[in-house]
Amino acid sequence: MDPPTKLLLLVVSLITYAGCALSAIRCPNCGTTPVPYPLSTSSSCGDQDYKIRCDSSGNLHFDTLNNSYPITAINPSSQRLVIKPSSLLPNTCITSDLMSQGIRLNDSLPFNITSSNTIMYMNCTPTLLSSPLNCTSSSLCHVYINGTSNAAPCEDGICCTFRAGGSSTSYMIRVRQSGCRAYTSFVNLNPNLPLNRWGEPGLELQWLSPREPVCGSQADCDRNSTCGPDARESGVRRCFCMSGLLWDPIKGVCAE
């Protein structure tokens, strides 16, 4: 085998080993914000299926298929995070992510939009009036529009309200020219509260529990786990917990 080929194989082996050995390591803080397992801000920590981004200013972002949104809250115990929806463009009833058609998650990744979100569509076409959404004059979106100064351009248009989380909104909050051109969202909104107690707009996402870390050999696992074949994924080996211990997907360890 020639030297360049040997070097290439060595590099590939080291990269593979690093990904396995470090897959259950919690990422360092992003600025002052903790990054809980399994969320990952680099290839050397967290689970690579749970990628988020830490910018140079110490702020976390969630990248969708077509855009990026600031993360405003993370709750590791409930496996949920909140992102900030796009704002309205100045003096318009159009959100800044209209060109990218709103929020679109990758449905092959372990994140989805929760049913805790109350979504308000604004600047909608008349076709929405025949939808199952609440587009009546008593819809909560009117409370938001009438009480929010930068939403004043939306006052004369059609708006609709609904709770997210159904099959059509588990991975997408869509805005488009032929539907609704603007939206906002509130998490765990109590409709009986006045607008000034709704809190800041946000969209809550949840993540599925991560599985045990992938391994190449026993050297990739700690003393509480063994590297064995994954019955659910052909050709994959994972660090499975020893007898008497259970995998803790929140802490990323085998525990009693």
Helices and strands as residue ranges (DSSP letters): H 3-21, E 53-54, E 60-63, E 68-75, E 80-83, E 103-104, E 111-113, E 117-124, G 126-130, H 140-147, G 149-154, E 158-163, E 172-173, E 180-187, G 195-197, E 203-207, G 218-220, E 225-229, E 237-241, E 246-248, E 253-255
